[in-house]
Structures are given as C-alpha cells and as structure tokens.
Amino acid sequence: MRLSRGTVTFAVLALSLLGLAACTSSGTAPNPPVPSAVRATTIAFSNGGPAPSDEIVTVPATASGATAATTELAGTTTTLSDPIGLSFDASEDLWVANYVGHGVLEFAKGATGDVAPITTISGGSTTLSLPCGLTDVSGDVYVADYSDAVDVWDNPSGTVTSAPNVRITSASLLNPCGIAVDAKGNIWVSNYGSTTVVEFSSGASGSSTPTNTLSGFLAPVGMAFDSGGDLWVADSGGNDVLEFAKGATTGASPIDTITGVTDVTGVAVDAKGYIYAVEEAGTVLVFAPGASGAATPVQTITVSSMANGWGIAVH
C-alpha cells in the first residue's frame, strides 16, 4: 500500500481483522465470545482510492455471495472523497474519515443516496489534514490523521470548525492510519510509516510518549478491539491479521494470526466473535469465532459497485 499526501493511492492496505482464535503454541488462549451476545445485523464498507470511488454501502451481516446494497451513500451532496475509516456510534449513525476531503462526516442512521452529512468536522481550526482512521467512543470521536497526529472531539455535532479538545503529537507517530480505544480509555494507533502500533495512556495530550509499542508488522493500518479486550491489527503488507492479548505490552507477540487475507483494508469484530474483513478488491470476508491460520471464511460478500474496498464497521 502506498499513501500519498495529495492524491491517495492505496495499493496495499489494512484495517484490522481477525477472528477470535484458538490457542497458539505459546499456550495463550484468546478471549471467547460472550455467550449472551448477538451477531451484528449490518455491515458498512467504503469504496475509496482510484475510480470508482467515494461510496459507502451497507449489507446484512448474514449476507453471502453477490449481494444488493441495503443503503448506498454516494454523490456530490455527501461530500465523500476517499472515505477510509468508518465507525458506528451508539445510535447507529455512521462516522466517516474523509481522507481527501480533509474532514470527518457523520451520517444519520439508515441514510442512503446523495444526502448531506448531519455533522461535518473540517476547515477552520480543526487542524485536520488527511484523516485516515477514526472511532466513536461514547459520543467522542477519535481521529488518526495521516499527517502525524491524533485528534479528539468531545461530542461533536453540526458544523465543527473548532480545534480538537485533545491533540496528540509524538515523534512516535509516523503516518498513522488506524485507531482504537480500549476499555480503560487508552488510545492505540497504527503507524503505516514506521510499521508499529503504539499505545498512549488515557488522558494523553500534546507531545506524548507511548506507553507501549508493538512491532513486527509489514504495513499495519486498521485496528479493532473485541468484546474480551484483545486487539486485532490488520497487516496489509503481510496479507494477514494479528490478534494480541488484552493488555499486550512492548515486545508482545500475537496470540493468533489469520492468514491469506489479500490486501486487507478494513476489519471489525462483533460481540459474538465474528470477524468481518474487507479486501482491496471490495470483497468482504466473514470468519467464524475461533478462526485461525488459513481459515475458510463462512461468508464471502460482494457488491457490484464496490471495487476499491477501504474501511468497514458493523453494528
């Protein structure tokens, strides 16, 4: 994958993906899915990069094969321009990191067609340059900006042009493109430029030093936490997704790996433990809880208009 600052070219990508997996030779078992949890009902994934692009669709989480989109966001009114990171909030509104659009967008639950976002964060004092990844946590929006920063807005709404409530800069941030927040509020960021994942403690602000660093990747981009607190990292350069145990510290090795996910560009894990990944070709692969190694997907989903898969989110 190559990310250029003016014109995006994602040739090999990643947002993280992995299934809750079996024990590895280390003897460490990943967290099992919560027995009472239910599967996600909806998958959203985006089309970015070279044309055709600038589109986000949703499909049923249980779909398989060639599938018609349930909703499709596209058109000039949406202002979508290389949408990459996606995240659903508690109200099932969809948040989008609009990479070439230099901003963050929120679309209302179920929005479809050429409709305007209900929240826009861009311009003014926002400092946003190339927002690549994002996540919503209790209404607060965390953004990984490829221009070497992490920005956080507290409950943004409407037209936002103000500076972020929190901005993290660090010599350890180099082209960050994935972001996830753990249950303690610690912020995890994947560095495409330095092939590392770094953790900043809850409350970090300004020039900060990571508390932990994970390495050994070829091109980490997207990340997600599962319901048990394990961290999933998509390594686009390795065509696989790595799972790290809850509380992993500097030097930790993955406890599991799903291999053979070609140019993986996005990942999400639902409460039941199913893993949803989108490949650069626009194909969504769904792995069962416990998937490991060269696992066979339980579902393979395609949508005819999606040819440049980017980010993915489920609810």
Secondary structure as UniProt FT lines:
FT   TURN            25..26
FT   TURN            35..36
FT   STRAND          42..47
FT   STRAND          55..60
FT   TURN            61..62
FT   STRAND          65..66
FT   STRAND          71..74
FT   HELIX           76..78
FT   STRAND          83..88
FT   TURN            90..91
FT   STRAND          94..98
FT   TURN            99..102
FT   STRAND          103..107
FT   TURN            109..110
FT   STRAND          119..122
FT   TURN            124..125
FT   STRAND          131..137
FT   TURN            138..139
FT   STRAND          140..145
FT   TURN            146..148
FT   STRAND          149..153
FT   STRAND          158..160
FT   STRAND          166..169
FT   TURN            171..172
FT   STRAND          176..181
FT   TURN            183..184
FT   STRAND          187..191
FT   TURN            192..195
FT   STRAND          196..200
FT   TURN            202..203
FT   STRAND          206..207
FT   STRAND          212..214
FT   STRAND          220..225
FT   TURN            227..228
FT   STRAND          231..235
FT   HELIX           236..238
FT   STRAND          240..244
FT   TURN            246..247
FT   TURN            250..251
FT   STRAND          256..258
FT   TURN            262..263
FT   STRAND          264..269
FT   TURN            271..272
FT   STRAND          275..279
FT   TURN            280..281
FT   STRAND          284..287
FT   STRAND          299..302
FT   TURN            304..305
FT   STRAND          309..314
//
